[in-house]
């Protein structure tokens, strides 16, 4: 299983996910610190979950980083996180 699928599986097992997108953006960071020729080092993650209701942006990101600690230990270098509630996601589209 590739890293994107492992990230998605971990998130879906820990949160009530209404929407998730995991994008490998490693190709955009070629030659930068932490980048590897084979990729799977830099990702963008979008999560929409009611579990984030009442949590600060920092709390949401800490929860995700904690959940994915094994991925960071295994070569994940950077993760951009957009974690929103369903109401926040709806407001962004209006």
Phi, psi and omega per residue, in radians:
X1 nan 2.306 -3.132
X2 -1.364 2.938 -3.046
X3 -1.049 -0.720 -3.138
X4 -1.029 -0.751 3.136
X5 -1.199 -0.630 3.099
X6 -1.169 -0.725 3.105
X7 -1.068 -0.844 -3.139
X8 -1.049 -0.779 -3.134
X9 -1.095 -0.733 -3.137
X10 -1.121 -0.756 -3.134
X11 -1.129 -0.798 -3.106
X12 -1.176 -0.450 3.115
X13 -1.408 -0.362 -3.065
X14 -1.784 -0.436 -3.058
X15 -2.184 2.719 2.987
X16 -1.422 1.649 -2.983
X17 -1.618 2.174 3.022
X18 -1.623 -0.523 3.120
X19 -2.678 2.443 3.088
X20 -2.531 2.425 3.030
X21 -2.381 2.251 3.089
X22 -2.136 2.021 -3.115
X23 -2.046 2.188 3.042
X24 -1.398 1.988 -3.138
X25 -1.929 0.374 -3.086
X26 -1.013 -0.647 -3.117
X27 -1.072 -0.423 3.122
X28 -1.349 -0.195 -3.053
X29 -2.050 0.271 3.137
X30 -0.959 2.273 -3.139
X31 1.554 -0.161 3.131
X32 -1.558 2.933 3.114
X33 -0.998 2.358 3.075
X34 1.462 -0.192 -3.132
X35 -1.339 2.495 3.089
X36 -2.133 2.608 3.139
X37 -1.009 -0.586 -3.117
X38 -1.402 -0.095 3.098
X39 1.421 -2.715 -3.132
X40 1.022 0.656 3.139
X41 -2.051 -0.461 -3.077
X42 -2.230 2.147 -3.085
X43 -2.311 2.710 2.955
X44 -2.009 2.359 -3.102
X45 -2.216 2.173 3.027
X46 -1.961 2.191 3.108
X47 -2.279 2.279 2.998
X48 -2.035 2.062 -3.079
X49 -2.634 2.413 3.041
X50 -1.173 -0.267 3.106
X51 -1.095 -0.335 -3.124
X52 -1.502 -0.081 -3.136
X53 -1.028 2.234 3.109
X54 1.467 -0.021 3.138
X55 -1.762 2.542 3.060
X56 -1.285 2.861 3.095
X57 -1.016 -0.711 3.138
X58 -1.135 -0.742 3.116
X59 -1.091 -0.707 3.123
X60 -1.091 -0.815 -3.114
X61 -1.165 -0.684 3.100
X62 -1.065 -0.709 3.136
X63 -1.089 -0.732 3.139
X64 -1.196 -0.821 3.126
X65 -1.024 -0.742 3.129
X66 -1.078 -0.760 -3.132
X67 -1.089 -0.582 -3.056
X68 -1.791 0.359 -3.086
X69 -1.000 -0.650 3.131
X70 -1.125 -0.601 3.104
X71 -1.167 -0.693 3.098
X72 -1.138 -0.688 3.099
X73 -1.162 -0.445 -3.101
X74 -1.685 0.198 3.039
X75 2.098 -0.135 3.035
X76 -1.167 2.144 -3.048
X77 -1.716 -0.711 -3.070
X78 -2.521 2.471 3.138
X79 -2.410 2.034 3.046
X80 -1.600 2.179 -3.043
X81 -2.052 2.250 2.966
X82 -2.084 1.763 -3.085
X83 -1.996 2.005 -3.074
X84 -2.287 2.819 3.012
X85 -1.473 2.845 3.073
X86 -1.002 -0.683 3.134
X87 -1.136 -0.707 3.098
X88 -1.139 -0.724 3.115
X89 -1.111 -0.707 3.118
X90 -1.135 -0.740 3.140
X91 -1.114 -0.577 3.120
X92 -1.181 -0.497 -3.100
X93 -1.547 -0.176 -3.121
X94 -1.591 nan nan
